[in-house]
């Protein structure tokens, strides 16, 4: 992988992470189109996820500061509960998940499901519940959809926002809860990859730190632009148009290519 390719992948990650599309699915597509081979693609994806965290921490700094200074509150418990399913899925099905990221066989199917989810999401109207009014069952349901979104092509943000809306959460808080969940998930993924390095499952010699940093920086910049666009998109209930004109088009293209 060259520095230019790392930057391209970082831009793609930043743009796709917060839009209702699968960032990991997009990275897989471009890995194959660019002919990039890496000994540990998943570690690179985790680093890019961390890059998208910085603009997220900046934009939602007030909410995150409140969670840090007041850790014993319901919202923190809701976020922790919502994170548990993906932690369990990662521990139990680690080899299976990593295997999915080595093949494009199911990508088109994942993007197709994402498009359907986005269309159905825009039809949900009765959602007036605030984040503080969410129940622990709401958190479990949203967390399960996040765990399912490890499947390539399924959008994490699209799935969790859709689940929140289906549980009656208003659009602004559904988006905010999804983004705050990604903070917990990204840090958890980082800890998991570091443990893999210490246990010898990932060799430090196999990691290109220059490329990792270049991709990280590109993800920071494009992620900031993506968050602002997504906030406007969700509030205006325009997800179905995004599905029709982009996700389904991409599904057809991937089906033809792979």
C-alpha positions as CSV (number, residue, x, y, z in Angstrom):
1,X,0.0,0.0,0.0
2,X,1.4,3.4,-1.0
3,X,0.9,6.7,1.0
4,X,-1.5,7.9,-1.7
5,X,-3.6,4.8,-1.4
6,X,-3.7,5.1,2.3
7,X,-4.9,8.7,2.0
8,X,-7.6,7.7,-0.5
9,X,-8.8,5.0,1.9
10,X,-8.7,7.5,4.8
11,X,-10.9,9.9,2.9
12,X,-13.4,7.1,2.0
13,X,-13.5,5.9,5.6
14,X,-14.2,9.5,6.9
15,X,-16.9,10.1,4.4
16,X,-18.6,6.7,4.7
17,X,-18.3,6.2,8.5
18,X,-21.1,8.7,9.4
19,X,-23.1,8.5,6.2
20,X,-25.7,5.8,6.1
21,X,-23.5,3.5,4.1
22,X,-21.0,0.8,5.2
23,X,-17.5,2.3,5.6
24,X,-15.9,-1.1,6.0
25,X,-17.7,-2.2,2.8
26,X,-16.4,0.8,0.9
27,X,-12.9,0.1,2.1
28,X,-13.2,-3.5,1.0
29,X,-14.3,-2.4,-2.5
30,X,-11.4,0.0,-2.9
31,X,-8.9,-2.5,-1.5
32,X,-9.8,-4.8,-4.3
33,X,-10.1,-2.1,-7.0
34,X,-6.7,-0.7,-6.1
35,X,-5.2,-4.1,-5.8
36,X,-4.1,-3.5,-2.2
37,X,-2.9,-6.4,-0.2
38,X,-2.2,-6.1,3.5
39,X,-1.3,-8.6,6.2
40,X,-3.7,-7.0,8.5
41,X,-6.4,-5.0,6.7
42,X,-8.6,-5.0,9.8
43,X,-6.0,-3.1,11.9
44,X,-5.8,-0.5,9.2
45,X,-9.6,-0.2,9.3
46,X,-9.5,0.2,13.1
47,X,-7.0,3.0,12.8
48,X,-9.1,4.8,10.3
49,X,-12.1,4.4,12.7
50,X,-10.1,6.2,15.3
51,X,-9.4,9.0,12.8
52,X,-13.1,9.6,12.4
53,X,-13.4,9.8,16.2
54,X,-11.6,13.1,16.5
55,X,-14.2,15.2,14.7
56,X,-16.9,13.3,16.5
57,X,-15.3,14.2,19.9
58,X,-15.1,17.8,18.8
59,X,-18.6,18.2,17.5
60,X,-20.2,16.4,20.4
61,X,-17.7,17.7,23.0
62,X,-20.4,19.0,25.4
63,X,-22.3,15.7,25.4
64,X,-19.1,13.7,25.9
65,X,-17.8,16.0,28.6
66,X,-21.1,15.5,30.5
67,X,-20.7,11.8,30.2
68,X,-17.1,11.9,31.5
69,X,-17.8,14.3,34.4
70,X,-21.1,12.4,35.3
71,X,-20.3,8.8,34.6
72,X,-23.0,7.4,36.9
73,X,-26.0,8.5,34.8
74,X,-28.5,6.6,32.7
75,X,-27.1,7.6,29.3
76,X,-23.7,6.1,30.2
77,X,-25.5,2.8,31.2
78,X,-27.5,2.8,28.0
79,X,-24.3,3.2,25.9
80,X,-22.5,0.5,27.8
81,X,-25.4,-1.9,27.3
82,X,-25.6,-1.0,23.6
83,X,-21.9,-1.8,23.2
84,X,-22.0,-5.3,24.9
85,X,-23.5,-7.2,21.9
86,X,-20.7,-6.2,19.5
87,X,-18.1,-7.0,22.1
88,X,-19.6,-10.5,22.6
89,X,-19.9,-11.0,18.8
90,X,-16.3,-10.0,18.3
91,X,-15.0,-12.4,21.0
92,X,-17.1,-15.3,19.9
93,X,-16.9,-14.9,16.1
94,X,-13.5,-13.2,15.7
95,X,-12.2,-15.6,13.0
96,X,-15.5,-15.5,11.1
97,X,-15.6,-11.7,11.1
98,X,-12.0,-11.4,9.9
99,X,-12.8,-13.9,7.2
100,X,-15.6,-11.7,5.9
101,X,-13.2,-8.8,5.5
102,X,-11.1,-11.0,3.1
103,X,-13.9,-11.6,0.6
104,X,-16.3,-9.4,-1.5
105,X,-18.7,-12.3,-1.9
106,X,-21.4,-10.9,0.3
107,X,-20.8,-7.2,-0.2
108,X,-23.7,-6.6,-2.7
109,X,-26.1,-8.4,-0.3
110,X,-25.0,-6.2,2.6
111,X,-25.4,-2.9,0.7
112,X,-28.9,-4.1,-0.6
113,X,-30.0,-4.7,3.0
114,X,-28.7,-1.2,4.0
115,X,-30.7,0.4,1.2
116,X,-33.9,-1.3,2.3
117,X,-33.3,-0.3,5.9
118,X,-32.8,3.4,4.9
119,X,-36.1,3.4,2.8
120,X,-38.0,1.9,5.7
121,X,-36.4,4.4,8.1
122,X,-37.9,7.4,6.3
123,X,-41.4,5.9,6.8
124,X,-41.1,6.1,10.5
125,X,-43.0,9.1,11.8
126,X,-44.1,8.4,15.4
127,X,-40.8,9.1,17.1
128,X,-40.9,11.7,19.9
129,X,-38.8,9.9,22.6
130,X,-35.7,11.7,23.8
131,X,-32.4,10.0,24.6
132,X,-33.1,10.4,28.3
133,X,-36.4,8.6,27.9
134,X,-34.9,5.6,26.3
135,X,-35.3,2.2,28.0
136,X,-32.7,-0.4,28.6
137,X,-34.6,-2.6,26.1
138,X,-34.2,0.1,23.5
139,X,-30.5,0.0,24.2
140,X,-30.3,-3.7,23.8
141,X,-32.2,-3.6,20.4
142,X,-29.9,-0.9,19.1
143,X,-26.9,-2.7,20.3
144,X,-27.9,-5.9,18.5
145,X,-28.3,-4.0,15.2
146,X,-24.8,-2.6,15.7
147,X,-23.4,-6.1,16.2
148,X,-25.2,-7.3,13.1
149,X,-23.5,-4.4,11.2
150,X,-20.1,-6.1,11.4
151,X,-21.3,-7.9,8.2
152,X,-19.6,-6.1,5.3
153,X,-21.9,-3.8,3.4
154,X,-24.3,-3.2,6.4
155,X,-24.1,0.4,7.6
156,X,-23.4,0.7,11.4
157,X,-24.7,4.3,11.6
158,X,-27.6,3.5,9.2
159,X,-28.7,0.4,11.1
160,X,-28.4,1.9,14.6
161,X,-30.2,5.1,13.7
162,X,-32.9,3.1,12.0
163,X,-33.3,0.9,15.2
164,X,-33.5,4.0,17.4
165,X,-36.2,5.5,15.2
166,X,-38.1,2.2,15.2
167,X,-38.0,2.3,19.0
168,X,-39.6,5.8,19.0
169,X,-36.5,7.9,19.5
170,X,-36.6,11.3,17.8
171,X,-34.3,11.9,14.8
172,X,-31.8,14.2,16.4
173,X,-31.2,12.0,19.5
174,X,-31.2,8.8,17.4
175,X,-28.3,10.2,15.4
176,X,-26.6,11.5,18.6
177,X,-26.9,8.1,20.3
178,X,-25.5,6.3,17.3
179,X,-22.5,8.6,17.1
180,X,-21.8,8.3,20.8
181,X,-22.0,4.5,20.5
182,X,-19.3,4.7,17.9
183,X,-17.0,6.3,20.5
184,X,-17.3,3.3,22.8
185,X,-17.0,0.9,19.8
186,X,-13.9,2.5,18.3
187,X,-12.0,2.6,21.6
188,X,-13.0,-1.0,22.3
189,X,-11.7,-2.0,18.9
190,X,-8.4,-0.2,19.5
191,X,-7.9,-2.0,22.8
192,X,-8.7,-5.3,21.2
193,X,-6.2,-4.8,18.4
194,X,-3.5,-3.7,20.9
195,X,-4.1,-6.9,22.9
196,X,-3.7,-8.9,19.6
197,X,-0.3,-7.2,19.1
198,X,0.8,-8.1,22.7
199,X,-0.3,-11.7,22.3
200,X,1.6,-12.0,19.1
201,X,-1.4,-12.5,16.8
202,X,-0.4,-9.3,14.9
203,X,3.2,-8.6,14.2
204,X,4.3,-4.9,14.6
205,X,6.8,-5.5,11.8
206,X,3.8,-6.1,9.4
207,X,2.3,-2.6,10.2
208,X,3.3,0.4,8.1
209,X,3.0,3.3,10.5
210,X,3.5,6.0,7.9
211,X,0.5,4.7,5.9
212,X,-1.5,4.3,9.1
213,X,-0.8,7.9,10.0
214,X,-1.6,9.2,6.5
215,X,-4.9,7.3,6.4
216,X,-5.7,8.5,10.0
217,X,-5.2,12.2,9.1
218,X,-7.3,11.9,5.9
219,X,-10.1,10.2,7.9
220,X,-10.1,13.1,10.5
221,X,-10.6,15.8,7.8
222,X,-13.2,13.9,5.7
223,X,-15.0,12.6,8.9
224,X,-15.6,16.2,10.0
225,X,-17.3,17.0,6.7
226,X,-19.3,13.8,6.8
227,X,-20.8,14.3,10.3
228,X,-22.1,17.8,9.4
229,X,-23.7,16.5,6.2
230,X,-25.3,13.5,7.9
231,X,-26.8,15.6,10.7
232,X,-28.7,17.6,8.0
233,X,-29.6,14.5,6.1
234,X,-31.2,12.7,9.1
235,X,-33.1,15.8,10.3
236,X,-34.7,16.3,6.9
237,X,-35.6,12.7,6.5
238,X,-33.9,12.3,3.1
239,X,-32.4,8.9,3.7
240,X,-34.6,7.1,1.1
241,X,-33.2,9.3,-1.6
242,X,-29.7,8.4,-0.5
243,X,-30.7,4.8,-0.7
244,X,-32.3,5.0,-4.1
245,X,-29.6,7.1,-5.9
246,X,-26.5,5.9,-4.2
247,X,-26.8,2.6,-2.2
248,X,-28.8,0.7,-4.7
249,X,-26.6,2.0,-7.6
250,X,-23.5,0.9,-5.7
251,X,-25.2,-2.5,-5.0
252,X,-25.6,-3.1,-8.7
253,X,-22.1,-1.9,-9.5
254,X,-20.6,-4.3,-6.9
255,X,-22.7,-7.2,-8.1
256,X,-21.3,-6.6,-11.6
257,X,-17.7,-6.1,-10.5
258,X,-17.4,-9.0,-8.0
